[in-house]
Structure formats: C-alpha cells, structure tokens
Amino acid sequence: MEVSNGLGLIDRPEKRALIRMLAPEFVVLAETGQKNPLAQVVAADWAGEMCDDLEAGASLVVAEGRESGTVGLFEPDGQVRDALVDAIAREVPLDRVVFEAPRKTQQAWLINHLGPSVNLGNIELGDVLPVETLRLGLRADTAGLTTAGIPR
C-alpha cells in the first residue's frame, strides 16, 4: 500500500496517522516529494519526513522522481539534486529507501554515488537488464565499479 502526499493534499501528521493505521495489516511504502515541478525541495524536510514515515511503520520510503525524472529528486532538466540525495543518505537507512530513477543517467549517477545495491524504482520493464549491467559495472557509465561496489 502506498501512502503519498505527491499532490500536496495532506500534511505530515495526517500521513503518519495513515501509515500507523495501515502498517499492521499491509506492507506500506511511504513516498516523499511532490509531483508538482514548482514545489519547493528542502533536503532536511525530505529526510525528516522519511525518518518519520519509517518510525510510523512504513516498510520502505520512496523518493519521488516521477516517471519523467523531472521532479523531486531531479531538476526540471533531469539532473540529480545531489544535496538532496546526500541528505537522505546521511539520515535514512539506505536499505529502506527506493529512489525513483527512470533515466539511465539518473540510474548510473545513483549507482556510482550510493553503490550498486541502491534501491531504484520507476524502471521500465525493458530497462531491467540494462540497469543490472550498470549495477555490475559492465557499462561505461559504471565501469569503475566492481561487483562488490568498490571502486577499482
């Protein structure tokens, strides 16, 4: 069950209450970030919301990137908001975060920056095998990685 405020219609306390209500009976994925490209992105707020969502019972937290890869985690041109990713990585257990990353450049950046075991979402079915080759360091974009994720 996904609990999201992607449209900006509920506040954080209401979101946490929904997660607490659903978590005993469902696997809850709590998404942070809005689908509105004009929404303000404050890294500390995202990290805090994700921590709150996990404390409320979410199994995983999802960092909004949308299918377009142009909102939330990403600038309108698709570039990664690296300060946002770094804030999330400092505050939230990475094994509990799913980074939506539909574009190859975004996937490669996250794999190079956070390691090959980073959880990626919004991957097209036809891109699953290419993403795995990125994870294994078998493509030019991630050729500096070993299968253990340690730079060569």
C-alpha positions in Angstrom: 0.0 0.0 0.0 1.5 3.4 -1.0 0.9 6.4 1.2 1.9 9.5 -0.6 1.5 13.3 -0.5 2.5 13.7 -4.1 -0.3 16.1 -4.7 0.3 18.1 -1.6 -3.2 17.5 -0.2 -2.4 16.0 3.3 0.0 17.2 6.0 2.8 15.2 7.6 0.8 14.3 10.8 -2.1 13.0 8.7 0.3 11.0 6.5 1.9 9.4 9.6 -1.5 8.6 11.0 -2.4 6.8 7.8 0.8 4.8 7.9 0.2 3.8 11.5 -3.3 2.7 10.7 -2.3 0.7 7.6 1.1 -0.8 8.7 -0.3 -3.6 10.9 -2.1 -5.1 8.0 -0.2 -4.1 4.9 3.3 -3.5 3.6 3.4 0.3 3.4 5.6 2.3 1.0 5.6 5.9 2.0 6.5 8.3 -0.7 8.1 11.7 -0.1 8.1 14.6 -2.6 5.5 16.2 -4.8 4.7 15.7 -8.4 4.4 19.5 -8.9 7.6 20.7 -10.6 7.3 24.0 -8.9 7.2 22.5 -5.4 10.0 23.6 -3.1 12.5 20.9 -2.3 14.1 21.2 1.1 16.6 18.3 1.7 16.3 18.3 5.5 12.5 18.2 5.3 12.6 15.2 2.9 15.0 13.3 5.2 12.9 14.2 8.3 9.7 13.1 6.6 11.3 9.8 5.6 12.5 9.1 9.1 9.1 9.9 10.5 7.4 7.6 8.0 9.7 4.7 8.9 9.1 5.4 12.6 5.3 5.3 11.9 5.6 1.8 10.4 6.4 2.2 6.7 8.5 -0.7 5.4 10.1 1.4 2.7 10.2 5.1 1.8 10.2 6.2 -1.8 11.9 9.4 -3.0 9.7 11.0 -5.7 11.2 11.2 -9.2 8.1 10.6 -11.2 8.1 8.6 -14.5 9.5 11.7 -16.2 12.5 12.0 -14.0 12.0 15.8 -13.8 10.6 16.5 -10.3 11.5 15.8 -6.7 14.9 14.1 -6.8 15.6 15.8 -10.1 15.8 19.2 -11.6 13.4 20.0 -14.4 16.3 19.1 -16.9 16.7 15.7 -15.2 19.9 16.4 -13.3 20.1 14.8 -9.9 19.7 17.1 -6.8 22.9 15.7 -5.3 22.4 17.7 -2.0 19.0 16.1 -1.6 20.4 12.6 -2.2 23.3 13.2 0.2 20.9 14.4 3.0 18.7 11.3 2.6 21.8 9.1 2.6 23.0 10.7 5.8 19.8 10.5 7.7 17.8 7.5 6.4 18.9 3.8 6.2 19.6 3.3 2.5 18.3 -0.2 2.5 14.9 1.3 3.3 14.9 3.9 0.6 13.7 3.5 -3.0 15.0 6.2 -5.4 12.7 6.7 -8.4 15.1 7.0 -11.3 13.6 6.4 -14.7 16.5 7.7 -16.8 19.8 5.8 -17.5 21.9 8.8 -16.5 20.0 9.1 -13.2 20.4 5.3 -12.5 24.1 5.5 -13.3 24.6 8.5 -11.1 22.8 6.9 -8.1 24.7 3.6 -8.6 28.1 5.4 -8.8 27.2 7.7 -5.8 25.5 5.2 -3.5 26.7 1.8 -4.7 25.3 -1.0 -6.8 22.8 -2.2 -4.2 20.9 1.1 -4.2 17.2 0.5 -4.5 15.9 2.0 -7.7 12.2 2.5 -8.8 10.3 3.6 -11.8 12.4 1.3 -14.0 10.7 0.3 -17.3 10.4 -3.4 -17.7 12.6 -3.3 -20.8 15.3 -1.4 -18.8 15.7 -4.0 -16.0 18.6 -5.9 -17.7 20.4 -2.7 -18.7 20.1 -1.5 -15.0 21.6 -4.7 -13.8 24.6 -4.3 -16.2 25.0 -0.8 -14.7 25.0 -2.4 -11.2 27.6 -4.9 -12.2 29.9 -2.3 -13.7 29.6 -3.7 -17.2 28.7 -0.4 -18.9 30.9 2.6 -19.5 28.7 4.7 -17.1 29.7 2.5 -14.1 32.8 0.7 -15.4 34.8 1.9 -12.3 32.7 -0.4 -10.0 33.4 -4.0 -9.1 30.5 -6.3 -8.4 31.0 -5.6 -4.7 30.5 -1.9 -5.4 34.1 -0.9 -4.5 35.8 1.4 -7.0 38.7 -0.2 -8.9 
